[in-house]
Amino acid sequence: MSTKPTRKESQACDQLAQAILTITQADRLDVPGKLDLGDLEIIVKHLAKICPAIGVDGIIEKAIGLRVQSLGLPSSTMDLLSLVEDDIQPLKMLLLGDEEIRGMVERANEELGDV
């Protein structure tokens, strides 16, 4: 049974998720693709050591939520993306460009109907 994260742990998760978004955004702005999935996995694993109560998955989930929000997509998009997770790893979603994410959401909506 896991316990609910403390307020400070939640704040740490928010900051770590934002750091991951900043790193992936910098990659997209400079020379897209320099940062590969393996590199990002290493970075996230190291950052997760700062807040083990949240863990890698919790930080990635928060980062994806922030990314979805920054694109102006509805919060239900997170649920939709979790349904297509088999097609693409959650961490890989953070490396995709804005239009790639929007396209993925659009295709998922077409396949599944509007959620």
Buried (B, 14 or more C-beta within 10 A) or exposed (E): EEEEBEEEBBEBBBBBBEBBBEBBBEBBEEEEEEBEEEEBBEBBEEBBEEBEBBBBEBBBBBBBBBBBEEEEBEEEBBEBBEEBEEEBEBBBBBBBEEEEBBEBBEEBEEEEEEE
